[in-house]
Amino acid sequence: MPRLIVLPHEELCPQGAVIDAQKGVSICDTLLDHGIEIEHACEKSCACTTCHVILREGYDSLSEATETEEDLLDKAWGLEPTSRLSCQAQVGDADLVVEIPKYSINMVKEGH
Protein backbone atom coordinates (compact mmCIF):
# COMPACT_ATOMS: atom_id res chain seq x y z
CA MET A 1 0.00 0.00 0.00
CA PRO A 2 1.47 3.38 -0.96
CA ARG A 3 2.03 5.99 1.72
CA LEU A 4 1.23 9.67 1.54
CA ILE A 5 3.78 11.56 3.61
CA VAL A 6 2.57 15.06 4.39
CA LEU A 7 5.19 17.61 5.37
CA PRO A 8 4.31 19.86 8.33
CA HIS A 9 1.94 22.74 7.54
CA GLU A 10 1.49 25.41 10.20
CA GLU A 11 -2.33 25.36 10.15
CA LEU A 12 -3.49 22.14 8.51
CA CYS A 13 -1.02 19.56 9.77
CA PRO A 14 1.52 21.03 12.22
CA GLN A 15 3.24 17.72 12.94
CA GLY A 16 3.08 16.34 9.42
CA ALA A 17 1.50 12.96 8.77
CA VAL A 18 2.10 9.54 7.28
CA ILE A 19 -1.04 8.09 5.73
CA ASP A 20 -1.66 4.66 4.22
CA ALA A 21 -3.18 5.74 0.92
CA GLN A 22 -5.44 3.84 -1.43
CA LYS A 23 -4.32 3.57 -5.03
CA GLY A 24 -6.64 5.42 -7.43
CA VAL A 25 -7.93 7.89 -4.82
CA SER A 26 -7.05 11.56 -5.26
CA ILE A 27 -4.51 13.18 -2.98
CA CYS A 28 -7.21 15.67 -1.94
CA ASP A 29 -9.69 12.97 -0.90
CA THR A 30 -6.94 11.06 0.92
CA LEU A 31 -6.00 14.18 2.90
CA LEU A 32 -9.61 15.02 3.71
CA ASP A 33 -10.39 11.42 4.74
CA HIS A 34 -7.57 11.66 7.28
CA GLY A 35 -8.59 14.98 8.84
CA ILE A 36 -6.26 17.25 6.89
CA GLU A 37 -8.64 19.98 5.76
CA ILE A 38 -6.99 21.13 2.54
CA GLU A 39 -8.93 23.83 0.74
CA HIS A 40 -11.01 22.75 -2.23
CA ALA A 41 -13.18 25.74 -3.11
CA CYS A 42 -14.52 24.28 -6.38
CA GLU A 43 -15.59 21.04 -4.69
CA LYS A 44 -12.84 19.11 -6.49
CA SER A 45 -14.08 19.89 -10.01
CA CYS A 46 -10.75 21.20 -11.39
CA ALA A 47 -11.99 24.78 -11.51
CA CYS A 48 -9.67 26.54 -9.05
CA THR A 49 -6.21 26.16 -7.49
CA THR A 50 -6.98 26.07 -3.78
CA CYS A 51 -5.99 22.39 -3.45
CA HIS A 52 -2.55 22.97 -5.02
CA VAL A 53 0.20 20.77 -3.59
CA ILE A 54 3.88 20.31 -4.35
CA LEU A 55 5.19 16.77 -4.71
CA ARG A 56 8.63 16.55 -3.10
CA GLU A 57 8.91 12.84 -3.95
CA GLY A 58 6.90 10.56 -6.20
CA TYR A 59 5.87 13.12 -8.83
CA ASP A 60 6.89 10.87 -11.72
CA SER A 61 4.61 8.08 -10.47
CA LEU A 62 1.49 10.20 -11.10
CA SER A 63 -0.38 10.24 -14.38
CA GLU A 64 0.18 13.35 -16.48
CA ALA A 65 -1.84 16.46 -15.71
CA THR A 66 -4.58 17.37 -18.15
CA GLU A 67 -4.39 20.57 -20.15
CA THR A 68 -7.12 22.07 -17.96
CA GLU A 69 -5.14 21.29 -14.80
CA GLU A 70 -1.95 22.71 -16.33
CA ASP A 71 -3.77 25.94 -17.27
CA LEU A 72 -5.11 26.32 -13.73
CA LEU A 73 -1.76 25.55 -12.13
CA ASP A 74 -0.31 28.56 -13.95
CA LYS A 75 -2.45 30.66 -11.58
CA ALA A 76 -1.42 28.89 -8.37
CA TRP A 77 0.54 30.66 -5.65
CA GLY A 78 4.05 29.23 -5.27
CA LEU A 79 3.96 27.11 -8.43
CA GLU A 80 6.88 24.68 -8.80
CA PRO A 81 7.75 22.13 -11.52
CA THR A 82 6.29 19.34 -9.37
CA SER A 83 3.03 21.14 -8.52
CA ARG A 84 -0.32 19.40 -8.99
CA LEU A 85 -3.92 20.03 -8.07
CA SER A 86 -4.56 17.47 -5.36
CA CYS A 87 -8.14 16.93 -6.56
CA GLN A 88 -6.82 15.67 -9.90
CA ALA A 89 -3.68 13.74 -8.90
CA GLN A 90 -4.48 10.16 -7.97
CA VAL A 91 -2.28 8.01 -5.78
CA GLY A 92 -0.43 5.33 -7.72
CA ASP A 93 1.94 2.58 -6.61
CA ALA A 94 4.70 4.80 -5.21
CA ASP A 95 4.93 6.65 -1.91
CA LEU A 96 4.35 10.40 -2.23
CA VAL A 97 5.87 13.21 -0.19
CA VAL A 98 3.48 16.16 -0.31
CA GLU A 99 3.93 19.77 0.72
CA ILE A 100 0.83 21.91 1.11
CA PRO A 101 1.79 25.51 0.26
CA LYS A 102 1.41 28.08 3.01
CA TYR A 103 -0.90 30.24 0.90
CA SER A 104 -3.49 29.84 -1.81
CA ILE A 105 -5.20 32.39 -4.03
CA ASN A 106 -8.50 31.78 -2.25
CA MET A 107 -9.59 35.05 -0.70
CA VAL A 108 -12.40 33.49 1.37
CA LYS A 109 -12.28 30.21 3.25
CA GLU A 110 -15.49 28.36 3.99
CA GLY A 111 -16.16 28.04 7.71
CA HIS A 112 -13.85 30.94 8.65
C-alpha positions in Angstrom: 0.0 0.0 0.0 1.5 3.4 -1.0 2.0 6.0 1.7 1.2 9.7 1.5 3.8 11.6 3.6 2.6 15.1 4.4 5.2 17.6 5.4 4.3 19.9 8.3 1.9 22.7 7.5 1.5 25.4 10.2 -2.3 25.4 10.2 -3.5 22.1 8.5 -1.0 19.6 9.8 1.5 21.0 12.2 3.2 17.7 12.9 3.1 16.3 9.4 1.5 13.0 8.8 2.1 9.5 7.3 -1.0 8.1 5.7 -1.7 4.7 4.2 -3.2 5.7 0.9 -5.4 3.8 -1.4 -4.3 3.6 -5.0 -6.6 5.4 -7.4 -7.9 7.9 -4.8 -7.1 11.6 -5.3 -4.5 13.2 -3.0 -7.2 15.7 -1.9 -9.7 13.0 -0.9 -6.9 11.1 0.9 -6.0 14.2 2.9 -9.6 15.0 3.7 -10.4 11.4 4.7 -7.6 11.7 7.3 -8.6 15.0 8.8 -6.3 17.3 6.9 -8.6 20.0 5.8 -7.0 21.1 2.5 -8.9 23.8 0.7 -11.0 22.8 -2.2 -13.2 25.7 -3.1 -14.5 24.3 -6.4 -15.6 21.0 -4.7 -12.8 19.1 -6.5 -14.1 19.9 -10.0 -10.7 21.2 -11.4 -12.0 24.8 -11.5 -9.7 26.5 -9.0 -6.2 26.2 -7.5 -7.0 26.1 -3.8 -6.0 22.4 -3.4 -2.6 23.0 -5.0 0.2 20.8 -3.6 3.9 20.3 -4.4 5.2 16.8 -4.7 8.6 16.6 -3.1 8.9 12.8 -3.9 6.9 10.6 -6.2 5.9 13.1 -8.8 6.9 10.9 -11.7 4.6 8.1 -10.5 1.5 10.2 -11.1 -0.4 10.2 -14.4 0.2 13.4 -16.5 -1.8 16.5 -15.7 -4.6 17.4 -18.2 -4.4 20.6 -20.2 -7.1 22.1 -18.0 -5.1 21.3 -14.8 -2.0 22.7 -16.3 -3.8 25.9 -17.3 -5.1 26.3 -13.7 -1.8 25.5 -12.1 -0.3 28.6 -14.0 -2.4 30.7 -11.6 -1.4 28.9 -8.4 0.5 30.7 -5.7 4.0 29.2 -5.3 4.0 27.1 -8.4 6.9 24.7 -8.8 7.8 22.1 -11.5 6.3 19.3 -9.4 3.0 21.1 -8.5 -0.3 19.4 -9.0 -3.9 20.0 -8.1 -4.6 17.5 -5.4 -8.1 16.9 -6.6 -6.8 15.7 -9.9 -3.7 13.7 -8.9 -4.5 10.2 -8.0 -2.3 8.0 -5.8 -0.4 5.3 -7.7 1.9 2.6 -6.6 4.7 4.8 -5.2 4.9 6.6 -1.9 4.3 10.4 -2.2 5.9 13.2 -0.2 3.5 16.2 -0.3 3.9 19.8 0.7 0.8 21.9 1.1 1.8 25.5 0.3 1.4 28.1 3.0 -0.9 30.2 0.9 -3.5 29.8 -1.8 -5.2 32.4 -4.0 -8.5 31.8 -2.3 -9.6 35.1 -0.7 -12.4 33.5 1.4 -12.3 30.2 3.2 -15.5 28.4 4.0 -16.2 28.0 7.7 -13.9 30.9 8.7 
